[in-house]
Amino acid sequence: MLVSLDDLYNPGSDDLLSRLPHEIVVSILSKLPLRDAVVTSKLSRRWRYLWCQTNRLVFEDWKRWSWMHAYPTKRHKSPTVDKFKISFGFDENAKAAIDKWIKYAISKNVHTLQLHLRGSSTWGNYCFPNNFFDGICGSSLKRHSLDDPIMEIKFLKSLTLMHVDVDDEDLKKILNNCPVLEHLYILGSRKLVKPKIIGKGLVLKNLDIVSCFGLESIEICDSNIVFFNCDGGSSMTLRFDNLQKLEKICIRKDHSWKELNDMFYQLSHVPCLQVLELYIRRVQMLLMSVSILFFQGDIELHPLPKLQKLKQLTIRVAERNEDDLFVLLCLLEACPNLQRLKVKRSISLFREENPNRGARQMSKKDHQYPEVVELVEYHGWTSDVELFMYFIQNCVALKKLVIKPTVRDQKDQNTARYHAHQELKPRTPVGVELKSHTRYILFKSSLRCINVDINNHII
């Protein structure tokens, strides 16, 4: 359909949006937050109830939740709900409205359900109700048997629970009664302790369990999961078994050497694992556990089991230590076919490296891989140069080194980048590309910060 400019700007003619088919207008409104979609009802008589037909219900208002009461479920006319999202600070007065809307979304065959409910010290977290799996939620639920009150949420594919309390039994019910659930994200649950994800009947592909600080263990067995992300304290244990499709795993916790060795042993039996991200909070704790093993004498310190098919390894050290290079090299030795390595060594605000310490001469040990090494939080310290030189001298197939200077402030960033140009470029052999990656802060205030990433060749 061709529309002239005169038609678009002629006050006496219909506007372009009004000429669009009904289905397209409703689709456009479905992309808007619900409050914005409701405002369009004032545009014309035709638009008055179009917002009632949207298949996305997004309640986003961190300051107010009460307006949810002003939008009764009976106004909504769409036969299904593709996405339902609630995003605001939780208090006890909102619980009834949240319960009502979640049950309504489930009854409308919701595909994506997201609860972003920021808890408080006064009200705590919103608790995911067990009765969501009984027979009151509508036609999308299916009873397994006459004697079983548990029901299926047949169409839910993605579930996000942020600052929503679910316990181990709740998680089990969610997994067993959402037969097409593929994505599950749980953040900040205070009641999750020993979750188990078991069973090839599950179609779950992506699982995130983060900032659940009461975790004691996580067990994933006989599952079709493809991606797993978790964090936990030093007491949290992990068990993996028969994960034939797992390709990527991200783990953030405190490790002892024994725990790290045990985890690598389990991962060495994962046939498709290609990407591993390790966040080591306290290197000193890991090194201390190694010292204890040597001190005991009767325990031999074996190398970590090898991850033969791993292609990408990311190592994040929460607080760099002059001796953390030992840990990095042990991890590198366990990944003989690595293609890309990323190392981020954060610094403590209360601790600086000894400026008088000389560079240590590392023993020569050839590694065929990786081909690309990325060093993040580069400061130009002696330990940074040691790490750089180790890769230059020992990685036979090395093709590219990427340096990302610290972004604590512009002065530190400029100093680190100057050091990289002066100290590293002359030591870079022919055939290895050296690049810097600089983040320039264009605008910064107490409210917002806009960053632009720029890649530069060090010339």
C-alpha positions in Angstrom: 0.0 0.0 0.0 1.5 3.3 -1.1 0.9 6.4 1.0 1.9 9.9 -0.1 3.5 12.5 2.1 0.5 14.7 1.7 -1.7 12.0 3.2 0.6 11.6 6.2 0.6 15.3 7.0 -2.9 16.2 6.0 -4.9 16.8 9.2 -8.1 15.8 7.4 -6.9 12.4 6.4 -6.3 9.2 8.4 -2.8 8.7 9.7 -0.6 5.8 8.5 -1.0 3.8 11.7 -4.8 3.9 11.4 -4.6 2.4 8.0 -2.6 -0.6 9.2 -4.5 -3.9 9.5 -6.0 -4.6 12.9 -3.6 -7.5 13.6 -0.5 -5.4 13.0 -1.6 -2.6 15.3 -2.3 -5.1 18.1 1.2 -6.6 17.5 2.8 -3.2 17.8 0.9 -2.5 21.1 2.1 -5.9 22.4 5.7 -4.7 22.2 4.9 -1.8 24.7 4.8 -1.9 28.5 1.2 -2.3 29.5 0.8 1.2 30.9 1.9 2.7 27.6 -0.4 0.4 25.6 -3.3 1.5 27.8 -2.6 5.2 27.1 -3.2 4.6 23.3 -6.9 4.1 24.1 -7.3 7.9 24.1 -6.2 8.3 20.5 -9.5 7.4 18.9 -12.6 5.4 19.2 -11.1 2.6 17.2 -8.1 2.4 19.5 -10.1 2.5 22.7 -10.0 -1.3 23.4 -7.2 -2.4 21.1 -4.8 -2.7 24.1 -7.1 -5.3 25.6 -6.1 -7.7 22.8 -2.4 -7.6 23.4 -0.7 -10.9 24.1 2.1 -9.4 26.3 1.3 -8.2 29.8 4.3 -6.3 31.2 3.8 -4.5 34.5 6.9 -2.4 35.0 6.9 0.3 37.6 9.5 0.2 40.4 7.7 2.9 42.4 4.0 1.8 42.1 2.3 -1.5 41.9 -1.3 -0.4 42.9 -2.3 0.4 39.3 -2.4 -3.4 38.7 -5.7 -3.3 40.6 -7.1 -0.7 38.1 -6.7 -3.3 35.3 -9.0 -6.2 36.1 -8.4 -9.4 34.2 -11.9 -9.3 32.7 -10.8 -6.5 30.4 -8.1 -8.6 28.7 -9.5 -10.2 25.5 -6.5 -12.0 24.0 -7.1 -15.7 23.9 -3.4 -16.3 24.9 -0.6 -14.6 26.7 2.8 -14.9 25.1 4.7 -13.0 27.8 3.8 -12.0 31.3 6.2 -9.9 33.4 6.0 -8.2 36.7 8.9 -5.9 37.7 8.7 -3.7 40.8 9.6 -3.7 44.5 7.6 -6.2 46.4 5.6 -5.6 49.5 3.0 -7.7 51.2 0.1 -5.6 50.0 0.9 -6.6 46.4 0.8 -10.3 47.0 -2.9 -10.9 46.2 -2.7 -8.9 43.0 0.5 -10.8 41.9 -1.1 -14.2 42.7 -4.3 -13.3 40.7 -2.3 -12.2 37.6 0.0 -15.1 37.6 -2.9 -17.5 37.8 -4.6 -15.6 35.0 -1.5 -15.7 32.8 -1.2 -19.5 33.3 -4.9 -19.9 32.4 -4.1 -18.1 29.2 -1.4 -20.5 28.2 1.5 -18.2 29.0 4.8 -19.0 27.2 7.2 -16.7 29.1 6.7 -15.8 32.8 9.0 -13.3 34.5 8.8 -12.2 38.1 11.4 -9.4 38.9 10.3 -8.6 42.5 12.9 -6.7 44.5 12.6 -7.8 48.1 13.1 -5.7 51.2 14.2 -6.2 54.8 10.6 -5.4 55.9 8.6 -7.7 53.6 11.2 -10.2 52.5 10.7 -12.0 49.2 7.6 -13.0 47.4 6.9 -16.8 47.9 6.0 -18.8 44.9 2.7 -20.5 45.9 2.4 -24.2 45.8 -1.3 -24.0 44.8 -0.3 -22.8 41.3 -0.2 -26.5 40.5 -3.7 -27.3 41.7 -6.9 -27.3 39.7 -7.8 -23.6 40.1 -5.7 -22.1 37.4 -7.7 -22.8 34.3 -7.9 -24.9 31.2 -4.2 -24.9 30.5 -3.7 -27.3 33.4 -4.1 -31.0 33.1 -4.6 -33.6 35.9 -2.2 -36.6 35.7 -4.8 -38.9 37.4 -7.9 -38.7 39.5 -5.9 -39.3 42.6 -3.2 -36.8 41.8 -4.0 -33.1 42.5 -0.8 -31.9 40.8 -1.5 -30.3 37.4 0.5 -29.4 34.3 1.3 -26.0 33.0 1.4 -27.2 29.5 2.7 -24.2 27.5 5.3 -22.5 29.8 8.7 -22.4 28.1 10.6 -19.8 30.1 10.4 -19.0 33.8 12.4 -16.2 35.5 12.1 -15.9 39.3 14.1 -12.9 40.7 13.9 -12.5 44.5 11.2 -15.1 44.6 11.5 -17.7 47.3 11.2 -21.3 46.0 12.4 -24.3 48.0 13.6 -27.7 46.8 10.1 -29.1 46.7 8.8 -26.1 44.7 11.6 -26.5 42.2 10.8 -30.2 41.8 7.1 -29.4 41.2 8.0 -26.7 38.6 10.2 -29.1 36.7 7.8 -32.1 36.8 4.7 -30.1 35.9 5.9 -27.7 33.2 6.5 -30.3 30.4 7.9 -27.8 27.8 10.0 -25.6 30.2 13.3 -24.9 28.5 14.7 -21.9 30.4 14.7 -21.5 34.1 16.4 -18.5 35.9 16.3 -18.3 39.7 18.0 -15.4 41.5 18.0 -14.6 45.2 15.9 -17.4 46.6 16.5 -17.8 50.3 14.9 -21.2 50.6 16.8 -23.2 47.9 19.2 -25.6 49.7 19.7 -28.9 47.9 18.1 -28.7 44.4 18.1 -31.7 42.2 17.6 -31.6 38.4 17.2 -35.2 37.4 15.5 -37.0 34.5 15.8 -37.3 30.8 12.1 -36.6 30.5 12.9 -32.9 31.2 13.3 -30.7 28.2 15.1 -28.0 30.3 18.0 -26.6 28.3 19.2 -23.5 30.2 19.4 -23.3 34.0 20.6 -20.4 36.1 20.8 -20.5 39.9 22.5 -17.4 41.2 22.8 -15.4 44.4 21.0 -18.2 46.4 23.3 -18.1 49.3 21.7 -20.9 51.3 22.8 -23.4 48.7 24.5 -26.5 50.1 24.6 -28.7 47.0 23.3 -28.8 43.4 22.8 -32.2 41.7 22.2 -32.5 37.9 22.0 -36.0 36.5 20.5 -37.7 33.5 19.5 -34.4 32.0 19.3 -32.8 28.6 20.5 -29.5 29.9 22.8 -27.5 27.5 23.8 -24.5 29.7 24.2 -24.2 33.4 25.2 -21.2 35.5 25.5 -21.1 39.3 27.2 -19.4 42.2 27.6 -20.5 45.9 29.9 -20.4 48.9 32.8 -22.6 49.8 30.4 -25.2 51.4 28.4 -25.8 48.2 29.1 -29.0 46.4 28.3 -29.9 42.8 27.4 -33.3 41.3 27.2 -33.9 37.6 26.4 -37.2 36.0 25.4 -38.3 32.5 25.0 -34.9 30.9 25.2 -35.8 27.3 24.2 -32.4 25.9 25.9 -29.9 28.3 28.0 -27.5 26.2 28.6 -24.5 28.5 28.9 -24.2 32.3 29.6 -21.1 34.5 30.6 -21.6 38.2 31.3 -19.0 40.8 32.4 -20.2 44.2 35.3 -20.7 46.6 37.3 -23.8 45.7 39.7 -26.0 47.6 42.1 -28.0 45.4 40.3 -31.2 46.2 36.9 -29.7 45.1 38.4 -28.3 41.9 40.0 -31.7 41.1 36.7 -33.4 41.8 34.7 -31.0 39.6 37.2 -31.4 36.7 36.9 -35.1 37.0 33.1 -34.9 36.7 33.4 -32.5 33.8 35.9 -34.7 32.0 33.0 -37.1 31.4 30.8 -34.5 29.8 31.2 -35.4 26.1 30.0 -32.1 24.6 31.4 -29.5 27.0 33.1 -26.7 25.0 32.8 -23.6 27.2 33.8 -23.3 30.8 33.7 -20.1 32.9 35.3 -20.2 36.4 35.0 -17.4 38.9 37.4 -18.0 41.7 36.6 -15.7 44.6 39.6 -16.4 46.9 42.7 -17.7 45.3 44.5 -17.6 48.7 42.0 -20.2 50.0 42.8 -22.5 47.0 46.6 -22.1 47.4 46.3 -22.8 51.1 44.5 -26.1 50.4 47.4 -27.0 48.1 49.9 -26.2 50.9 47.9 -28.4 53.3 48.1 -31.3 50.9 51.9 -31.0 50.7 52.2 -30.6 54.5 50.2 -33.8 55.1 52.8 -35.7 53.0 50.7 -38.8 52.4 48.5 -37.1 49.8 50.0 -36.7 46.3 49.0 -33.6 44.4 47.8 -34.9 41.0 47.3 -32.7 38.0 43.7 -31.7 37.2 41.8 -34.2 35.0 41.9 -33.1 31.4 39.0 -31.5 29.5 39.9 -32.7 26.1 37.1 -31.1 24.1 37.0 -27.7 25.8 37.4 -24.9 23.3 36.9 -21.7 25.5 38.0 -21.1 29.0 37.2 -17.9 31.0 39.0 -17.5 34.4 37.9 -14.7 36.7 39.9 -14.1 39.9 38.0 -11.9 42.3 41.1 -10.7 44.1 44.4 -11.1 42.3 47.3 -12.6 44.2 51.0 -12.7 43.2 50.8 -16.5 43.3 47.6 -16.9 41.3 49.7 -17.6 38.2 50.2 -21.1 39.6 46.4 -21.7 39.5 46.0 -20.3 36.0 48.8 -22.6 34.6 47.2 -25.7 36.3 43.9 -24.9 34.6 45.6 -24.3 31.3 47.4 -27.6 31.5 44.1 -29.3 32.0 42.7 -27.9 28.7 45.0 -29.2 26.0 42.8 -28.3 23.0 41.8 -24.8 24.1 41.2 -22.3 21.3 40.4 -19.2 23.3 41.4 -18.2 26.9 40.1 -15.1 28.8 41.7 -14.1 32.1 40.2 -11.4 34.3 42.1 -10.7 37.5 40.4 -8.0 39.6 42.2 -6.1 42.2 41.5 -5.2 45.8 40.9 -1.6 46.7 42.9 -2.1 49.8 45.9 -4.0 48.4 48.5 -3.0 45.8 51.2 -5.1 44.3 54.8 -4.7 45.6 56.3 -2.3 43.1 59.8 -3.5 43.8 59.1 -7.1 43.1 61.1 -8.4 40.1 59.6 -10.5 37.4 59.9 -14.3 38.0 61.3 -16.5 35.4 58.6 -19.2 34.6 59.7 -22.6 33.6 59.4 -23.4 29.8 56.5 -25.7 28.9 55.0 -25.7 25.4 51.3 -25.6 25.0 49.9 -26.1 21.5 46.9 -23.9 22.3 45.2 -21.5 22.8 45.2 -19.4 19.7 43.6 -16.3 21.3 44.3 -14.9 24.7 42.4 -12.1 26.3 43.8 -10.3 29.4 41.1 -8.2 31.2 41.8 -5.7 34.0 45.4 -5.1 32.8 47.2 -2.7 35.0 50.8 -3.0 33.9 51.9 -4.6 37.1 54.7 -7.1 37.3 52.3 -10.0 37.6 50.6 -8.8 34.4 53.8 -8.8 32.5 54.7 -12.3 33.9 51.4 -13.7 32.6 51.8 -12.0 29.2 55.3 -13.3 28.8 54.3 -16.8 29.7 51.8 -17.0 26.9 54.2 -15.4 24.4 57.0 -17.9 25.3 54.9 -21.1 25.7 51.8 -21.0 23.5 53.0 -22.4 20.2 49.8 -21.7 18.2 49.2 -18.2 19.7 47.8 -15.8 17.0 46.3 -12.9 19.0 46.7 -11.3 22.4 44.0 -8.9 23.4 44.7 -6.4 26.3 41.8 -4.8 28.1 43.1 -2.1 30.5 41.5 -1.5 33.9 38.4 0.8 33.8 38.6 2.0 37.5 39.1 5.5 36.2 40.4 7.3 33.1 43.9 7.9 34.6 44.5 4.2 35.5 43.2 3.2 32.1 45.6 5.6 30.3 48.5 4.4 32.4 47.8 0.8 31.7 47.4 1.4 28.0 50.6 3.4 27.8 52.4 0.6 29.6 51.0 -2.0 27.2 52.3 0.1 24.3 55.8 0.6 25.8 56.4 -2.7 27.4 54.5 -5.4 25.6 54.7 -4.4 22.0 58.5 -4.8 21.8 58.2 -8.2 23.3 55.5 -9.4 20.9 57.0 -11.8 18.3 56.2 -11.6 14.6 53.1 -13.4 13.7 51.2 -12.6 16.9 48.7 -9.8 16.7 48.5 -7.5 19.8 45.4 -5.5 20.3 44.0 -3.2 22.9 40.4 -2.9 23.8 39.6 0.5 25.4 36.4 1.6 27.1 35.9 5.4 27.0 33.5 6.9 29.5 31.5 9.5 27.5 29.0 10.5 30.2 28.9 9.7 33.9 26.6 10.9 36.7 25.0 9.5 39.7 22.0 8.4 37.6 23.5 6.8 34.5 26.7 6.0 32.7 27.2 5.5 29.0 30.3 3.5 27.8 31.6 2.9 24.3 33.9 0.0 23.6 36.6 0.6 20.9 39.1 -1.9 19.6 42.6 -0.6 18.7 45.7 -2.1 17.3 48.8 -1.3 19.3 51.1 0.1 16.7 
